[in-house]
């Protein structure tokens, strides 16, 4: 199988180092259009669609294989290998923050730094941990997806985007959800919302930037604080925006935070 075609990989920019952007649930690489071009003058910019999303090879999506996030992490690594990339910067939004983290844990030589955009290692609350959701909340969400995916999408996207004053943002996200195969979306949602990557955090040896939105219904402030505590040497930046998609609602602060994190250390 052609790996680059499978994941609909696009490459642009110029530079010795590669920065690779990975989208979140229900989205595709187009969601990075307000952020990725800012890095083209200094980096080789790589965009991809997770298998099952966007213009990826939908026939390659097998639920048994993609029953964990590790399979998507392996796909990211396969793309890096195919492009012969080492010491890349990996940027992951939402669930893909954990996907790029798993990739960095598996092959640290291929990853120099990580950028987590609105990340969460676990969405369910647990003893001593605030993830934002109770089991009944997640079950209700999954049941709604099963019974009426398009209706669920119309209701949830304004909550995810969090900008009632800018309805075009929620509309874009809703349209993206609607373009996703419902059966794949339902399966990936279960994998996403029932995942727990907290035990993987101590295994990470790559510097990470945590971009936390000030008001995020999916990943509350407590989640960003938790990640920062669990990842020694990580950098936590709070972006003053609502919602779960700062690369769409606040692209310039997102770019500035990434640039500051990637800036060379002063001599």
N, C-alpha and C positions, 0 to 999 in steps of 0.2 A: 504494500500500500504506500502511495506517495504521502508522506507525513505532512508536508507543507500544504498539499491540496486538502487532505483530510481536515485540517484545522483552519483552512482558508487563511493561511499566513500571508501577511503583507509586510514588506520591508521598505523603509524610506530613511532619509537622513544620511548623515555622514559623521564618522567618528570612530575612534578605535574601540570604544566601549559600547556595549549594547544595552539598551533599556527596553524591556518587554512588558507590555501592559496586558493584564488579564481581567476580563469583565466579570460582573456578578450574575446572579440568578436572573433569568428572564431577559437578559441583555445580549449584546454582541459587541464587537470591537468598535462599532460606530459611536458608542457612548463615550469613547475617549477623544472624540474629534476636537474638543475645546481645550484639551490638555496636551496630548501627544505631540502636535506640531511644534510646541514651544521647545522641544528637545532635539529637533531635527538638525539644528546647526552644530550640535556638539556630540550627538550620539547616533548610532545606528538604531533606529526605532522599529521595533517589531510588534505587530498587532496580530492577534489570533482570535478565532472563535472556538470556545470549548466545544468538544464533540457533542452534538445535540442542539447546538445554538447557531443562530445566524446562518451563514453560508457554509457551515461545516458539512461534512459527509454524514447525513443523518442515519444512513444505513450502518455506519460504524458504531452507533450507540446501542450497546447491548446491556440491558439492565443488570444482568449478573456481573458483568465486568465493572460497570460504573456504580456499584452498590456502596462504594466508599469514595471519599475524596482523593485517596491515594492514586486511583487510576487517572484522574485528571492531572495530578502532579506528575505522573509518569509521562503523560502526553506533553506537558510543558518541557520536561527534560528531553524528550525525543525531538522536539522542535529545536532546542538548543544544540543538541548533538548534530542534527542534520545541518544546521547553519554553522557548525564548528565554533560555537561561542563558549567562552569561559569568562568568569568574573563579570557576569551580567548584573544589572540592576533589575529586579523583578518587582513590578507594581501590581498588587492584587486588590480588587474592590470586593468588599463584603465577604461572601463565602470563599472567594478566590484569594483572599488574604491568607487563609489557612492552606489553600492549594499551593501557593508559591512558597509558604513556609515549609510544607512537607517536601517540596522539591529541593529546597535549600538544605534540609536535614539529610536528604538522601544523597545528594551530590554537592557538597559544599564548595568544591573547587569551581563549579560552574556559576556560583552566585557570590557576588561581592557585597551587595546590600539589598535589603528588602524595604518596600514601602507598603504599609497596610492602610488602605483607605476604608474607613468605617468597618473595622474588623470585629469579629466575635469568635472566640474559641468554643463557645457553647451558648445556645439561645435559651435553653431551659434554666430556670432557677434551680439551685441546689443548696444544700446546707453550707452556709458560709460563702455562697456565691450568688451574685445577682446577674442573671442573663437577660432578664426582661420578660420572660414568658413562663407561665405555669403549664404543666402537661395538658390541662383541659383547653388552654388557649391554642396550643399547637394542634391538638386533635380537631378542634373546631375549624381551624384554618385549613387543615388537610381535607376534612370532610367537605368544606365549602368548595375546595378545588375539584374534588371528585364529582360533586353534584352539578356544578355550573362553573366551569373554569372561566369563561368569558365574563360572567357576572362577578365572580370573585375578583378577577383582575381589575374590573372597573371600580370596585369598592376599595381595593387595597392600595392601588397605585398612588392616590392622593395622600394616603397615610405614609407610605414609604417616602414620597418626594417631599412632603412637609412644607410646601409653599403655596397656600391657598391664594395668595396674591399673584401667583404666576401659574395659572392653570395649564399653560402650554407645556410645562415641564411634566406634570402628571399625565397629560395626554400623550406625550412622547413615550413615556415609560409604559403606559397602557398599550399603545400600539406595538411596542417591542414585545410585551408579554403575549399579545394576540398573534404575533408572527411565530411564536414558539409552538412546536408541536405539543398539544395538550398532554398526551400520554408521557412524553419525555419530561415536560415541566412538572407533572405530578410526581414522577419518580424522583427527579432531582430535588424537588422541594422536600420530600421525605429525607433524602440523604443529607440535605443542608440543615434542616431545622432539628433533626434528631442527632446530628453529629456532636462529638465531644472531643476536642483536640487539646484539652488542658494538659493531659499527661505528656504531650509532645513538646510543650513549651521549653522544658529544661534541656531538651536535646539540641536546641537551636544555638548555633555559634556565630551566626551572621548578624551584623548590626542591623537594627530595624527602626524605621520611623513609623509611629502610630499616629494616623490622622483621625482625630475624633471630632465629630460634629457636636456642637453645643446642645442641640435638641434633636435626638434621634430616637424614633419609636422602636427601631429594631435593635440598635446597639446603644444602650444608655451609657451615660458618663461612667458609671461604675465599671463597665466592661473595659473601657480604655484604661482606667486606673489599674484594674486587675492585670491587664496585659503588661503595663509598664512595670508593675512590681515583679511580675514573673519573668521578665526578660531584662536581666541586668545589662546596663549599657544602652538600652533602648532610649529613643527620643519620643516624647509625647507632645503633640501639638494640637491645640484646640482651635477648630475653625468656627468662627461665629456665624453659623448658618443652621437652619433647621433641616430635617430630613436625613436621608441615608445616602445621598448621592452628591457629595460636594464637587465632584468633577463636572457636574452639570449645573448645580445651583450656585457654586462659588469657584469657578475654574481658576481665576487669578490667584486667590489665596492658596489654592491647592498647588498650583505651579510654584509659587514662591516658597512654600514650605518644603517641597521636594528639592527645589534648587538649593535652598539653604542646607538641607541635609546632605546633599551630594557635593557641596562645595569642598574643594581641597582644604586640608588642614593647613593653617598658617605655619610657615617655616619657623 
